[in-house]
Every structure is written in C-alpha cells, then in structure tokens.
Amino acid sequence: MKLKSLIILLFSILLFSNCQEKTKDNSIKEHYLDFSKRDDQFTGGIKMIPITTPKGKFNVWTKTVGNNPKIKVLLLHGGPGGTHEFFECFDGFFPQESIEYIYYDQLDSYYSDQPNDKSLWTNERFVEEVEQVRIALGLDNTNFYLMGQSWGGILAMEYALKYQKNLKGLIIANMMASAPAYNKYAEDVLGPKLPKDVLDQIKTFEKNKDYTNPKYTELLFKYYYTEHLIRFPVEKWPESITRAFKHLNPNIYVYMQGPSEFGITGDATLKNWDVTARLKTITIPTLVIGAKYDTMDPKHMEWISKEVQNGRFLFCPNGSHCSQYDDQEHYFPGVIQFLKDVDTGNFKKK
C-alpha cells in the first residue's frame, strides 16, 4: 500500500513539473510577437543605439525580432563592413521556435553611422561596441547568446575571451581561430581546386593589384563564390545576399580583411590575428559551425569545438561560407537544438 502511494506521489510530482514547463513554453510562445510593452513598438523593434568611442559618440542600428526572456541571440555579421542582411533567412526559422534575435549593423556598416575613421577599426574597439550594445539591450548571462559569422566569428571569439561572464552561450559560424591558418588553407586547398588557367588569371590580377578589373570580379563570382561562398548560380542568389553585397563598405573591408578573397593578405590588420592558444579559457557552452565547401577549413572548426571547454560541432555537408542559406537542412536544426539544450540545462558536448 505504501509503495502504491509513493508511486502515485512521484507520478503527481512529475506531471505537475511537466505542466509547469509547458505553461512556461506556452507563455513564451503566446507573447513572442507582443510588442505592446516594449519601448521599440513604435519602430517595429528598431533601435539606434548610441555608443561611445575614442572619436566621439555614434549610433548603431539594431532590430529585435520577437520576445523571449530566456533566449536572446545577438547576430554579428561578417565583413568587416557587411550588414545584418546576411542573416535575413533567420526570419524563416527562428520565429516558429519562439527564439528572440537581434539584427545589428556594426559601426561603419550600411545602416549604422559611418565615421570612416580607421583608428576605430580595431578588434578591441569593436568588442567594446558589442558590450555597449549588450548593455543597451538589457542582455545578460541568463539570456544572452552571441552568434558571429565569418568576421563576426572573430568578433564573437574576441568578445567571449574578455566578457564571457555576460554570456549564456556562444556560436562561432564559418570562422577559423587563426588568420595564418586560414591563409594556408586558402593557398594549399582552395586555390588548387580552381581550374589552373582560372587560378593563374586570378593570381596575375592580384599580383598587379588589379582588384577592380571586371574580369577579376567575373572570375571570382563564376568559379569561387558559387563554389565556396554560397552554392547557387549567381542569378539564383537570395535577394538578401545580393543586397548585402551592394551595401558592403569596401573601405573597412579592405583595411581589415584585404582586397584578396584568397586569405587575409597585404597590409590588412587581421593578417596575423590568432587566438588558438586562448580558446581553452572559454568555458561557456559553445557551438562551432563548419561546412564542407566553406572558405574556412571545417576540420579547424571541429578542432575549435574540442579546444573550448564546453564545445559542440555542427557540420554542414552541403554548405559553404553562407551555410545558413545553402545547407539550411542541417544548419537551423543544429543551431536551434543548441539554443534549446543550453536553455533547458541539457547541453552536452558532442
């Protein structure tokens, strides 16, 4: 009789616990699109956030989609000098999972102020910008996930190395932890995959620093971008991608990344960037995304996931540098599962 009573009690506790969890989930879903109590309802989630820099105050553009007090993902775009538009496909996947996410154009990107001052184009200054954005948006380690792609991945790693106490989770997408290692991969692996005559022409243009030659651009789009950037014919690229390219700031891009698409070259400030020796100090749950056809070495990305203390690797077998578009089948389920696992306390390294 006592055993029967104990079983009934345990079952009741379990049932009550499940009901509580479902009630919380239902509440989040119910209020996900309710902007009525938010101070950005008037602008549809858009905020121009003032930031302080050594050269004065400027504004950066953000747009918040949805409400979720437990999962808020700040998106760091690539470039440098790219825009949030590279992430716009997230609209098709995050809302139905009630994931709150924030589009954000970094300083000198299209929708934000553009002081065009090279002294502001440093990793350290951008990290402080992200921190000011975090504070302005009220994000903290109970809800703040930072997701960076390409250059945004560099920025995400740098931020986590200084401010991981503020983070609930970190996502590094399509970015290696070493510019020299990336350069070697581009030179030894990616270049030789091109037809020899095409590679020779590209190398000649780069040797002559003839980066604005229409033929150079044509070769890149036809043979390189459609293979390693986004794996669709150019005429079938998503409108958000073509718009993002139109809005790219070439000044900051060339200054930090360099004019070549085969590594970070010349006098680019990121040329010697390398944080491989410091990754082991990152303790927060971390998802690292690599793709088979990426401009970045997927094996290196898998290594990052093992080097950090609580990492998981997501491999996109059909994807390239923009695997959020060309391998959505693997990309979004993996990202969403990571966010939910961390949120529910079920995150485990894989």
Residue, then its C-alpha position, 0 to 999 in steps of 0.5 A: m500500500k505504501l509503495k502504491s502511494l509513493i508511486i502515485l506521489l512521484f507520478s503527481i510530482l512529475l506531471f505537475s513539473n511537466c505542466q509547469e514547463k509547458t505553461k512556461d513554453n506556452s507563455i513564451k510562445e503566446h507573447y513572442l510577437d507582443f510588442s505592446k510593452r516594449d519601448d521599440q513598438f513604435t519602430g517595429g523593434i528598431k533601435m539606434i543605439p548610441i555608443t561611445t568611442p575614442k572619436g566621439k559618440f555614434n549610433v548603431w542600428t539594431k532590430t529585435v525580432g520577437n520576445n523571449p526572456k530566456i533566449k536572446v541571440l545577438l547576430l554579428h555579421g561578417g565583413p568587416g563592413g557587411t550588414h545584418e542582411f546576411f542573416e535575413c533567412f533567420d526570419g524563416f526559422f527562428p520565429q516558429e521556435s519562439i527564439e528572440y534575435i537581434y539584427y545589428d549593423q556594426l559601426d561603419s556598416y550600411y545602416s549604422d553611422q559611418p565615421n570612416d575613421k580607421s583608428l576605430w577599426t580595431n578588434e578591441r574597439f569593436v568588442e567594446e561596441v558589442e558590450q555597449v550594445r549588450i548593455a543597451l539591450g538589457l542582455d545578460n548571462t541568463n539570456f544572452y547568446l552571441m552568434g558571429q559569422s565569418w568576421g563576426g566569428i572573430l568578433a564573437m571569439e574576441y568578445a567571449l575571451k574578455y566578457q564571457k561572464n555576460l554570456k549564456g552561450l556562444i556560436i562561432a559560424n564559418m570562422m577559423a581561430s587563426a588568420p595564418a591558418y586560414n591563409k594556408y588553407a586558402e593557398d594549399v586547398l582552395g586555390p588548387k581546386l580552381p581550374k589552373d588557367v582560372l587560378d593563374q588569371i586570378k593570381t596575375f590580377e592580384k599580383n598587379k593589384d588589379y582588384t577592380n578589373p571586371k574580369y577579376t570580379e567575373l572570375l571570382f563570382k563564376y568559379y569561387y563564390t558559387e563554389h565556396l561562398i554560397r552554392f547557387p548560380v549567381e542569378k539564383w542568389p537570395e535577394s538578401i545576399t545580393r543586397a548585402f553585397k551592394h551595401l558592403n563598405p569596401n573601405i573597412y573591408v579592405y583595411m581589415q580583411g584585404p582586397s584578396e578573397f584568397g586569405i587575409t593578405g597585404d597590409a590588412t590588420l587581421k593578417n596575423w590575428d590568432v587566438t588558438a592558444r586562448l580558446k581553452t579559457i572559454t568555458i561557456p557552452t559553445l557551438v562551432i559551425g563548419a561546412k564542407y565547401d566553406t572558405m574556412d577549413p571545417k576540420h579547424m572548426e571541429w578542432i575549435s569545438k574540442e579546444v573550448q571547454n564546453g564545445r559542440f560541432l555542427f557540420c554542414p555537408n552541403g554548405s559553404h561560407c553562407s551555410q545558413y542559406d545553402d545547407q539550411e537542412h542541417y544548419f537551423p536544426g543544429v543551431i536551434q537544438f543548441l539554443k534549446d539544450v543550453d536553455t533547458g540545462n541539457f547541453k552536452k558536448k558532442 
